[in-house]
Amino acid sequence: MVSGTGRIPEDIWRALREQREAVSGRRTQLSDITKMLRLITSSRRTYMVIDALDECTPVQRFGLFDSLNEILERSPGARIFVTGRPYIRTEIETRLAGRVASVFVGPTRNDITWFLRFRLSEDETPDAMDASLKADILEKIPGNISEMWVAARALKTKTHTIG
């Protein structure tokens, strides 16, 4: 979280020490994390990555989006990259309105087929699979590629927006 900051701010050290000393192992609350991130992002360009946002519950995402908006409003140098499956793309674009650019990131059918062929060629028990099963694998798995979307806060330059 604080990689590249040179030194970890005292407020963050204090929050981490308090968490270690907490009775019953209370987890760090989202509000605590948001406060730490605001401290870090307030004075320098900062990149944050949130991977697999679609794996959070809708309630968790709602709170996270509020926190991300707070960070973006108070920290102009903050850049946030979020990944998730396509079904939450609209939610991301709506909740971070005007602050995101969406980009498809994922393997092509050819990428998946190449990988499968490579892995099948390394099979240590080639007799365990007949040609028909191999053909099914090479046909069906690439057909079920799961798209991922990346939502990134737009990085503005003088001439254009970079996603």
N, C-alpha and C positions, 0 to 999 in steps of 0.2 A: 504494500500500500504506500509506503513512503520511500521507495527506492529512488535514489538519485537526489534526495533532498539535502545531502551533506550531513545534516544532523536532524534528529527527530525532535520536533518542538516539545517543550516541557509539558504543555497541556495534554499532548498525546501520550507521553510517558506516564503522566499522572492517571489518565483514564485507563490505560492498560494495567497499571499497578492496582488500581481500584477493582478492576474486573477480576484479577487474580485473587484478591482478598475477599471478594464477595461471598457472603454466606449462601450456601446451597448452589453455588456455581452459576449464578445468574448470568445469562448470556448478555453480550453487549447489545444494547438496544439500538434500533435504527436511528433514533435521534442523536445518540452518542456518536455513531459512525458519521452521520451527516455533519455534526459539529467538527469532528476531526478533519473530515474532508474539506470543509469550508476553511479551516485554518491552513491546511496545506495548499489549497488552490488560490487563496486570497493574494498571495504575493508572487506567484510564478505560473508559467504555463504548465498545465498538468493534464496528463492523459489517463483516463480511467477506462477499464474494460469490464463490462458486465456480460458474461457469457451465459447462454442458455436461459434467457429471461422467461421463455415459455414454460420452464420447469417450475417457476414460482406459481403459487395460487393467485387467482385474481385479486384477492385482498392484499396479499404481499406486494403484488405489482402496483396496486393503487398507492400504497404507502411509499414505495420506492420511487414512483414517478413524482410524487410531491417533493420528496427529498432531492431528486435530481433537478427539478425545476428550481428549488431553493438554491442549490449550489450554482446552477447556471446563471441565475439572476444576480447573485452576489460575487461571482468569480468569473469575470470576462475571459480569463485565460484558461478556463477549464474546457476540456474536450472529452466527451464521453462517447464510447463506442459500445453499442449494445447488439448482441446477437440473439436470434430466436427464430423459431419456425414461422412460416408465412401467416399462420392464422392470427398472430398478435401484431402483425405489421400495422394494421389500421389503428389498433390501440396505442401503439408507440407513437405513430404520427399524430394522433389526436391529443394524447396526453402531453406530448412535448411539442405542441403545435408551433410551427414556424422555426423550429430549432433543429430539425433533422433532415437528413438526406438518406434515402434508402437505396441499398445496393444489393443485388443478388450475389451471393458467394456460395459456390458449391461445385461439386464435381459434375462433369458431363457424363452422359451415358458411356462414351468412349473411355473416359478415365476409369469408371467402375469396371468396365469389361477388361481393360488392360490389367488392372489390379487383380481381378479374379483369375485371369489367365496366368498371371505371374505366380499367384499363390497356389493354384492348382498344379503348376509345373513343379513346385517344391514339395508336393505331397510325398511323404515318406512311405505311404502304403497305396501306391497307384492302383493296385488290383481291387481295392475296396470300393472303387467307384467305376461304373461302366460309362460308356460314351453317352448314353441317353441321360443319365443323371448330370453329367458335366454340361450337356447341352441345355438342360432345364435350368441349371444354376446360371449359366451365361445369358440365358434369355430372361429369366424372371427377376433376378436380383437387380440388374441395371434398370429395369422398368419401374422399380419402386424407390427411385432416388428421392431423398427427402431434401427439399430446398431449405436453405437457411437464408435469412435476411440480416443484413447489418444496418442498423440505424446509427448514423453518426451525426453529431452536432456539426453543422456546416462550418467549415473553416474558410472564412472570407478573405480574399485577397483584393487588390485594387481592380482587377479585371474580371474575375469570375469566382464562382463558388466551387470549392473542392469537397466532394463527399467523403 
